[in-house]
Amino acid sequence: MSAKWQMQEAKARFAELVRKANTEGPQVVTHRGEDKAVVLSMEEYKRLQPPKKSLVEYLMSGPKLDDEIVDIINERSKDPPREIDFDISD
């Protein structure tokens, strides 16, 4: 079970709060009787972080396209794009 610390006590005994987070687990900080924050050990914080994805993994994790959508994409015009004159010297 997490220990609870009132805000004033947490500020006054911050080093102890951090030490207990490392040895006893998450420590809850309250303000005016309401839970407001949790102090975690760095190990626990890192454990809770989602794994980092590579760019390829991120792109491959997107929505899957069904066969109908793939067919629509493949039916688009194969004509080369129109020529555009970017000459602005006129």
VEXMI-469370 format. One record per atom (N, C-alpha, C): atom name; x, y, z; residue in one letter. Coordinates in steps of 0.2 Angstrom, whole numbers, padded with zeros to 4 digits, m for minus. Atoms other than C-alpha are relative to their C-alpha. Last residue first. Example, Ala and Ser with C-alpha at 12.3 -4.5 7.8 and 13.67 -1.06 7.14 Angstrom:
+------+-------+-------+-------+------+
! atom !    c1 !    c2 !    c3 ! rest !
+------+-------+-------+-------+------+
!    N ! m0004 ! m0006 ! m0001 !    s !
!   CA !  0068 ! m0005 !  0036 !    s !
!    C ! m0004 !  0005 !  0003 !    s !
!    N !  0004 ! m0006 !  0000 !    a !
!   CA !  0062 ! m0022 !  0039 !    a !
!    C !  0004 !  0006 !  0000 !    a !
+------+-------+-------+-------+------+
***
This chain:
+------+-------+-------+-------+------+
! atom !    c1 !    c2 !    c3 ! rest !
+------+-------+-------+-------+------+
!    N !  0004 ! m0005 !  0005 !    d !
!   CA !  0035 !  0190 ! m0331 !    d !
!    C ! m0002 !  0006 !  0004 !    d !
!    N ! m0003 ! m0005 !  0002 !    s !
!   CA !  0049 !  0182 ! m0320 !    s !
!    C ! m0004 !  0005 ! m0004 !    s !
!    N !  0004 ! m0006 ! m0003 !    i !
!   CA !  0038 !  0171 ! m0310 !    i !
!    C !  0004 !  0006 ! m0003 !    i !
!    N ! m0003 ! m0006 !  0002 !    d !
!   CA !  0043 !  0155 ! m0319 !    d !
!    C ! m0004 !  0006 !  0002 !    d !
!    N ! m0001 ! m0003 ! m0006 !    f !
!   CA !  0035 !  0140 ! m0310 !    f !
!    C !  0004 !  0007 ! m0001 !    f !
!    N ! m0005 ! m0005 !  0001 !    d !
!   CA !  0027 !  0133 ! m0325 !    d !
!    C !  0001 !  0004 !  0006 !    d !
!    N !  0002 ! m0006 ! m0003 !    i !
!   CA !  0017 !  0117 ! m0320 !    i !
!    C !  0006 !  0005 ! m0001 !    i !
!    N ! m0006 ! m0005 !  0000 !    e !
!   CA !  0017 !  0102 ! m0331 !    e !
!    C ! m0002 !  0006 !  0004 !    e !
!    N !  0000 ! m0005 !  0005 !    r !
!   CA !  0002 !  0090 ! m0327 !    r !
!    C !  0007 !  0004 !  0001 !    r !
!    N !  0003 ! m0006 ! m0002 !    p !
!   CA !  0005 !  0074 ! m0317 !    p !
!    C !  0001 !  0006 ! m0005 !    p !
!    N ! m0004 ! m0004 ! m0004 !    p !
!   CA !  0009 !  0058 ! m0326 !    p !
!    C ! m0003 !  0007 !  0002 !    p !
!    N ! m0002 ! m0005 !  0004 !    d !
!   CA ! m0006 !  0047 ! m0330 !    d !
!    C !  0005 !  0004 !  0004 !    d !
!    N ! m0007 !  0001 !  0000 !    k !
!   CA ! m0008 !  0032 ! m0319 !    k !
!    C !  0004 !  0005 ! m0005 !    k !
!    N ! m0003 ! m0001 !  0006 !    s !
!   CA ! m0025 !  0038 ! m0313 !    s !
!    C !  0008 ! m0002 !  0000 !    s !
!    N ! m0001 ! m0007 !  0001 !    r !
!   CA ! m0031 !  0030 ! m0297 !    r !
!    C !  0004 !  0001 ! m0007 !    r !
!    N !  0004 ! m0002 !  0006 !    e !
!   CA ! m0037 !  0012 ! m0298 !    e !
!    C !  0001 !  0007 ! m0002 !    e !
!    N ! m0004 !  0003 !  0006 !    n !
!   CA ! m0023 !  0006 ! m0286 !    n !
!    C ! m0004 !  0002 ! m0006 !    n !
!    N ! m0006 ! m0004 !  0001 !    i !
!   CA ! m0030 !  0017 ! m0272 !    i !
!    C !  0004 ! m0002 ! m0006 !    i !
!    N !  0002 ! m0007 !  0002 !    i !
!   CA ! m0048 !  0010 ! m0275 !    i !
!    C !  0007 !  0004 !  0000 !    i !
!    N !  0002 !  0000 !  0007 !    d !
!   CA ! m0041 ! m0008 ! m0275 !    d !
!    C ! m0002 !  0007 ! m0002 !    d !
!    N ! m0006 !  0001 !  0005 !    v !
!   CA ! m0032 ! m0005 ! m0259 !    v !
!    C ! m0001 !  0000 ! m0007 !    v !
!    N ! m0003 ! m0007 !  0000 !    i !
!   CA ! m0048 !  0002 ! m0251 !    i !
!    C !  0007 ! m0001 ! m0004 !    i !
!    N !  0003 ! m0004 !  0004 !    e !
!   CA ! m0057 ! m0014 ! m0256 !    e !
!    C !  0003 !  0007 !  0000 !    e !
!    N ! m0001 !  0001 !  0007 !    d !
!   CA ! m0044 ! m0026 ! m0250 !    d !
!    C ! m0004 !  0006 ! m0004 !    d !
!    N !  0003 !  0006 !  0002 !    d !
!   CA ! m0044 ! m0019 ! m0232 !    d !
!    C !  0001 !  0000 ! m0008 !    d !
!    N !  0005 ! m0002 !  0005 !    l !
!   CA ! m0032 ! m0006 ! m0226 !    l !
!    C ! m0003 ! m0007 ! m0003 !    l !
!    N ! m0001 !  0005 !  0005 !    k !
!   CA ! m0024 ! m0009 ! m0209 !    k !
!    C ! m0005 !  0001 ! m0005 !    k !
!    N !  0006 !  0004 !  0002 !    p !
!   CA ! m0023 !  0006 ! m0198 !    p !
!    C !  0001 ! m0005 ! m0006 !    p !
!    N !  0006 ! m0003 !  0002 !    g !
!   CA ! m0006 !  0011 ! m0193 !    g !
!    C ! m0006 ! m0004 ! m0001 !    g !
!    N !  0006 !  0001 ! m0005 !    s !
!   CA !  0006 !  0000 ! m0184 !    s !
!    C ! m0006 !  0004 ! m0001 !    s !
!    N !  0003 !  0006 !  0001 !    m !
!   CA !  0018 ! m0001 ! m0199 !    m !
!    C ! m0006 ! m0002 !  0005 !    m !
!    N !  0004 !  0000 !  0006 !    l !
!   CA !  0022 !  0017 ! m0198 !    l !
!    C ! m0004 ! m0006 ! m0002 !    l !
!    N !  0005 ! m0004 ! m0001 !    y !
!   CA !  0027 !  0016 ! m0180 !    y !
!    C ! m0005 !  0001 ! m0006 !    y !
!    N !  0005 !  0004 ! m0004 !    e !
!   CA !  0037 !  0000 ! m0182 !    e !
!    C ! m0006 !  0005 !  0001 !    e !
!    N !  0003 !  0006 !  0004 !    v !
!   CA !  0046 !  0008 ! m0197 !    v !
!    C ! m0005 ! m0003 !  0004 !    v !
!    N !  0005 ! m0003 !  0005 !    l !
!   CA !  0049 !  0024 ! m0187 !    l !
!    C ! m0003 ! m0005 ! m0004 !    l !
!    N ! m0004 ! m0003 !  0006 !    s !
!   CA !  0056 !  0014 ! m0173 !    s !
!    C ! m0005 !  0003 ! m0004 !    s !
!    N !  0001 !  0003 !  0007 !    k !
!   CA !  0045 !  0012 ! m0158 !    k !
!    C !  0005 !  0003 ! m0005 !    k !
!    N ! m0001 ! m0004 !  0006 !    k !
!   CA !  0049 !  0016 ! m0140 !    k !
!    C !  0000 ! m0004 ! m0006 !    k !
!    N ! m0006 !  0001 !  0003 !    p !
!   CA !  0042 !  0005 ! m0126 !    p !
!    C !  0000 !  0004 ! m0006 !    p !
!    N !  0001 !  0005 !  0006 !    p !
!   CA !  0028 !  0012 ! m0116 !    p !
!    C !  0007 !  0000 ! m0004 !    p !
!    N !  0000 ! m0004 !  0007 !    q !
!   CA !  0034 !  0020 ! m0100 !    q !
!    C ! m0001 ! m0005 ! m0005 !    q !
!    N !  0007 ! m0002 !  0003 !    l !
!   CA !  0028 !  0011 ! m0084 !    l !
!    C !  0000 !  0003 ! m0006 !    l !
!    N !  0004 !  0006 !  0002 !    r !
!   CA !  0044 !  0002 ! m0081 !    r !
!    C ! m0007 !  0001 ! m0003 !    r !
!    N ! m0002 !  0003 !  0007 !    k !
!   CA !  0054 !  0018 ! m0083 !    k !
!    C ! m0004 ! m0006 ! m0001 !    k !
!    N !  0002 ! m0005 !  0006 !    y !
!   CA !  0044 !  0026 ! m0069 !    y !
!    C !  0001 ! m0003 ! m0007 !    y !
!    N !  0007 !  0001 !  0001 !    e !
!   CA !  0046 !  0011 ! m0057 !    e !
!    C ! m0003 !  0004 ! m0006 !    e !
!    N !  0001 !  0007 !  0002 !    e !
!   CA !  0065 !  0011 ! m0059 !    e !
!    C ! m0008 ! m0001 ! m0002 !    e !
!    N ! m0001 !  0000 !  0007 !    m !
!   CA !  0065 !  0030 ! m0057 !    m !
!    C ! m0001 ! m0007 ! m0003 !    m !
!    N ! m0007 !  0001 !  0001 !    s !
!   CA !  0056 !  0028 ! m0040 !    s !
!    C !  0001 !  0000 ! m0008 !    s !
!    N ! m0002 !  0007 !  0002 !    l !
!   CA !  0039 !  0035 ! m0040 !    l !
!    C !  0008 !  0000 !  0000 !    l !
!    N ! m0008 !  0000 !  0001 !    v !
!   CA !  0032 !  0051 ! m0031 !    v !
!    C !  0002 ! m0008 ! m0001 !    v !
!    N ! m0003 !  0006 ! m0002 !    v !
!   CA !  0013 !  0052 ! m0034 !    v !
!    C !  0007 !  0000 ! m0001 !    v !
!    N ! m0006 !  0002 !  0004 !    a !
!   CA !  0003 !  0068 ! m0035 !    a !
!    C !  0002 ! m0007 !  0003 !    a !
!    N ! m0002 ! m0005 !  0005 !    k !
!   CA ! m0013 !  0076 ! m0029 !    k !
!    C !  0005 ! m0002 ! m0005 !    k !
!    N ! m0006 !  0003 !  0003 !    d !
!   CA ! m0023 !  0064 ! m0018 !    d !
!    C !  0002 !  0005 ! m0006 !    d !
!    N !  0001 !  0004 !  0006 !    e !
!   CA ! m0036 !  0075 ! m0009 !    e !
!    C !  0007 ! m0002 ! m0003 !    e !
!    N !  0003 !  0007 !  0000 !    g !
!   CA ! m0036 !  0079 !  0009 !    g !
!    C ! m0001 ! m0003 ! m0006 !    g !
!    N !  0007 ! m0001 ! m0002 !    r !
!   CA ! m0032 !  0098 !  0007 !    r !
!    C ! m0004 ! m0007 !  0000 !    r !
!    N !  0001 ! m0007 ! m0001 !    h !
!   CA ! m0017 !  0093 ! m0003 !    h !
!    C ! m0007 !  0001 !  0002 !    h !
!    N !  0007 ! m0003 ! m0001 !    t !
!   CA ! m0011 !  0075 ! m0003 !    t !
!    C !  0000 !  0007 !  0001 !    t !
!    N !  0000 ! m0007 ! m0003 !    v !
!   CA !  0005 !  0067 ! m0009 !    v !
!    C ! m0007 !  0003 ! m0001 !    v !
!    N !  0006 ! m0004 !  0002 !    v !
!   CA !  0005 !  0048 ! m0013 !    v !
!    C !  0001 !  0007 !  0004 !    v !
!    N !  0003 ! m0004 ! m0006 !    q !
!   CA !  0021 !  0038 ! m0011 !    q !
!    C ! m0005 !  0006 ! m0003 !    q !
!    N !  0003 ! m0006 !  0002 !    p !
!   CA !  0025 !  0024 ! m0024 !    p !
!    C ! m0003 !  0004 !  0007 !    p !
!    N !  0005 ! m0001 !  0006 !    g !
!   CA !  0036 !  0010 ! m0018 !    g !
!    C ! m0003 !  0007 !  0000 !    g !
!    N !  0006 !  0002 ! m0002 !    e !
!   CA !  0045 !  0006 ! m0001 !    e !
!    C ! m0006 !  0000 ! m0006 !    e !
!    N !  0000 !  0006 ! m0004 !    t !
!   CA !  0063 !  0008 ! m0005 !    t !
!    C ! m0007 ! m0004 !  0001 !    t !
!    N ! m0005 !  0005 !  0002 !    n !
!   CA !  0064 !  0020 ! m0019 !    n !
!    C !  0000 ! m0006 !  0003 !    n !
!    N !  0003 !  0002 !  0007 !    a !
!   CA !  0048 !  0030 ! m0015 !    a !
!    C !  0005 ! m0006 ! m0003 !    a !
!    N !  0006 !  0005 ! m0001 !    k !
!   CA !  0054 !  0029 !  0003 !    k !
!    C ! m0003 ! m0002 ! m0007 !    k !
!    N ! m0003 !  0006 ! m0002 !    r !
!   CA !  0071 !  0038 ! m0002 !    r !
!    C ! m0006 ! m0006 !  0001 !    r !
!    N ! m0003 !  0003 !  0006 !    v !
!   CA !  0061 !  0051 ! m0012 !    v !
!    C !  0003 ! m0007 !  0002 !    v !
!    N !  0005 !  0002 !  0005 !    l !
!   CA !  0050 !  0055 !  0003 !    l !
!    C !  0003 ! m0004 ! m0006 !    l !
!    N !  0002 !  0006 ! m0003 !    e !
!   CA !  0065 !  0055 !  0015 !    e !
!    C ! m0006 ! m0002 ! m0005 !    e !
!    N ! m0005 !  0005 !  0001 !    a !
!   CA !  0073 !  0068 !  0004 !    a !
!    C ! m0002 ! m0007 !  0002 !    a !
!    N !  0000 !  0003 !  0007 !    f !
!   CA !  0057 !  0078 !  0003 !    f !
!    C !  0005 ! m0005 ! m0001 !    f !
!    N ! m0003 !  0006 ! m0001 !    r !
!   CA !  0054 !  0080 !  0022 !    r !
!    C !  0001 ! m0004 ! m0007 !    r !
!    N ! m0004 ! m0001 ! m0006 !    a !
!   CA !  0048 !  0098 !  0023 !    a !
!    C !  0005 ! m0006 !  0000 !    a !
!    N ! m0005 ! m0006 !  0001 !    k !
!   CA !  0040 !  0098 !  0006 !    k !
!    C !  0006 !  0000 !  0005 !    k !
!    N ! m0004 !  0002 !  0005 !    a !
!   CA !  0032 !  0081 !  0009 !    a !
!    C !  0005 !  0005 ! m0002 !    a !
!    N ! m0005 !  0005 ! m0002 !    e !
!   CA !  0026 !  0086 !  0026 !    e !
!    C !  0004 ! m0002 ! m0006 !    e !
!    N ! m0005 ! m0003 ! m0004 !    q !
!   CA !  0018 !  0102 !  0019 !    q !
!    C !  0005 ! m0005 !  0003 !    q !
!    N ! m0005 ! m0005 !  0004 !    m !
!   CA !  0010 !  0093 !  0005 !    m !
!    C !  0005 !  0003 !  0004 !    m !
!    N !  0003 ! m0006 !  0002 !    q !
!   CA !  0002 !  0079 !  0016 !    q !
!    C !  0005 !  0005 ! m0003 !    q !
!    N ! m0003 ! m0005 ! m0003 !    w !
!   CA !  0010 !  0062 !  0014 !    w !
!    C ! m0004 !  0007 ! m0002 !    w !
!    N !  0003 ! m0007 !  0002 !    k !
!   CA !  0002 !  0046 !  0010 !    k !
!    C !  0003 !  0005 !  0004 !    k !
!    N !  0000 ! m0004 ! m0006 !    a !
!   CA !  0011 !  0029 !  0010 !    a !
!    C ! m0003 !  0007 ! m0002 !    a !
!    N ! m0004 ! m0006 !  0000 !    s !
!   CA !  0006 !  0017 ! m0004 !    s !
!    C ! m0001 !  0004 !  0006 !    s !
!    N !  0004 ! m0006 !  0000 !    m !
!   CA !  0000 !  0000 !  0000 !    m !
!    C !  0004 !  0006 !  0000 !    m !
+------+-------+-------+-------+------+
***
